[in-house]
């Protein structure tokens, strides 16, 4: 019908079409609504919002907003027209464009003290956020920093090792960490202090912990295949920070479980040092075995083989979660809700990590800002705006 209307209108040919109000066609074309003096179409229909039983009790503030919600025909048809012009898949972009042209609508529809851009009262207290020097934690922490600072929050970021982070969270000196690998990788730290911690939910899954080798290393597809091949790798497995849960599992369960603890030495170090060693060996096509995990940008940069863990000694079912101090949900109720609803896809996290890695150390905030311009819906999704 709309295609026929568009065709006829462009040629100024007479045409009669079935329509209704509100509709964006009245915004894009100069049309005449034919009067219905006999009322054959009926009168009195309105567009209502329906909710499940109990919704208003569970969400009284939102329920009041919805009860008071009104759009006039000009507003609705111009919004529909903007969405139609933007095309399928870009509806959210169209809404943002329309809101810029119709300032004040958000504050009228969902009124909060100080307006939609006002900082919540909880933002007055500075957030102490601990992060690990791991790519996914750098990415997610800097992402939250960007988004929350725009909402009026202040963040104090502290790079720390895993053990001190859990101690700081339990003691209330640290408020948040976005990179808890649970229930296995950091189990020993979680179990020591879990009564004084709060799990704010999973934001990324699935994950895996592994040893990886370049694909040009032949006949090594599993951890069991490392047996008897120590000379190939110089008797070394290149590790990361010694206090991590993955390194603890590797030394205490994985290597002994496969009978490799007498054959290989785990080289303690750091994530950057491990990646540098991987880069050097890969460039020279030399065998190397490194501690890795998924998700990680190294798998898109290099052709690597994840060694199968047939005995499941690294554990299965880890998810990446946000953990907080015991009092955090009371101190930051709004932020707690945002965090609990936060999710990232593999493509989103991988592309953000790659952007940060490409721009280099010291340019993380710049990388996040650039990435968000390409993914504008993420910030809105994170804070429910």
Phi, psi and omega in degrees: 000313181294325178294319179293320177298315181297317181297310182295318182297319181295333180260001181058039177265148177296142177203144177240125182230154174278126180220180178207162176239133010275150173204142183296340181301327178290340177277325185269335182234153176270095187247157178248122175280121180287129182295148179237074186298336179273355178066030183294331179284345185087163181224160171097357177295143174225158177267117186252160171258127179250146179223161176293158177296131180097352183299315183297325178290324180282330185226067187298323182293312180296322179300320178294319177302315183293323178295326181270358187288128177217141168231137176275172186298321180296318179296312185292316182292325178290326175293314177301319181296320179296319179294317179297321180292323182292325178095166183300136178090351181237028182298319182293323176299319180295320179297317178298318178298316180296320180295326177295325180278349180231064183298146179095347182294317181299315180295329179285319183282324182228071187291132172226153180305126178088355179094173186292338181265000182290144178285137175299155180302327182294342183286353181294331181269128181294136178272130174261109185245123178264142178222153178260154179281048178248145191302317181292328180285320175302315183296308186289325179293315179292328176296311179297323178301312180300310185293316183287325179295329176290339178263009174096003179277155174242131183241135173250108185268135181229120174281128184214164172277166187299310183303308178299331178296312180294323176296317180294320177297315181296326181274353179085003179282334176246138180268318190215151164217132185266005189230052177272117178266104184226154015264003187253306191302320181248024184304317183297324178286318180297314184298328181293330189230012190301333179290343180248016181237162175230130177270113183266011171106165182276133174245349177212137173196158358276166177230171172204152174248140185198167163260137180235149176227155175299147184293341178285352174279111186277152174064023174232098183242346183218168177297324179297331181290345179288341181300126177081004182243023182301325182296330179298323184253015181066021180069018185235145166241122186280114184262189179240211182299129187295339183272004183283157178297323180295318179294323178296315178297318181300314185283323187265336184237310189291303181298313176298323182295332179255008179068033183253355187292335178271344186264329185238147172252131176274122181273109176292146179186234180214164178299313177301321180294321177297315181293325177294319179293321177297315180299315181296312182295319182296320180297329181261002181055041177262148177296140176204143177240125184232152173282124179220181180203162176238130015275146173202138182295340181302331181288338175270338181276322184236155175271099187241155175250122172281121181286126182297139179250078187298334179271359178057037183284339173282349182087158178231154174090011173298141170234159178267122187236164172258129176241150183224173173291166184298321185272352186306311182301330178283323182285329184228067184297320180293312180296324177300318179296318179299314183296319181297332181266359186283135175217149170229142177274168179298318180296319181295310182294317181297317181289326177292316176302316181296320179298316180293315180298320182293325183277340174091162181300138181094352181240025184298315182296321177297318180295317180297317180299318179294318180296319181294331176295330178273345181227061186297336181289338184295313181298318178297320181293324184293322183247014173064024182276000000 
